Amino acid sequence: MDAVFGFISSNMVLIGFIWGIIVKYAPGLSKVPNALIPYMNAILALLTGLVAPATAHASFGSFMAGPTFFGHIASAAWAAIQSALIFEVFGRHPLNAMGAKKN
């Protein structure tokens, strides 16, 4: 189980990006407001940061906040922001050009 949480924790930005695309473009999830995507990504990152195995002592995550609860919140928020920026810069225009329909 630690391997799963470790994988999610170390790839949170990519997982948040993919989750955002799924929520935005999958017809079955049209009831989920798109404005909730970054918050869901932050909550997932926070939960995995709290239960995932500890990182190396030299790595303190975003903002050098350390392995405190505030540090987990700051790292989760930063991962959600990075996912949203990756979508806006690299994902939205190619998906719209391919004809993907937004929910």
Residue, then its C-alpha position, 0 to 999 in steps of 0.5 A: m500500500d505504501a508503494v501506491f501512496g508513494f506513487i500518487s504522492s510523487n506524481m500528484v501534478l500529473i495525476g491532477f492534470i489527468w483528473g482535470i481532463i477527465v472531469k472536464y471532458a468526460p460526459g459521465l462527470s458533467k454534473v461535477p463543476n469544473a471550478l471544483i477540480p483544483y480543490m479536489n486535486a488539493i484535497l487528494a494531494l493533502l490526503t496522500g501527503l498525510v498517509a504516504p511514506a515519508t520522503a527523504h529528510a533532505s526533501f521538505g516539499s514546496f516552500m521548504a515548509g517541512p513535514t508539518f501539517f502546514g507543509h502538507i497543505a502548502s505542498a498540496a495547494w502548489a500541486a493543484i496550482q501546477s496541475a491547473l497551469i499545465f492544463e491551461v498552457f499545454g492542454r486546453h488548446p490542443l484538446n479544443a483543436m481536436g474537437a473535445k467537447k467541454n462539460 
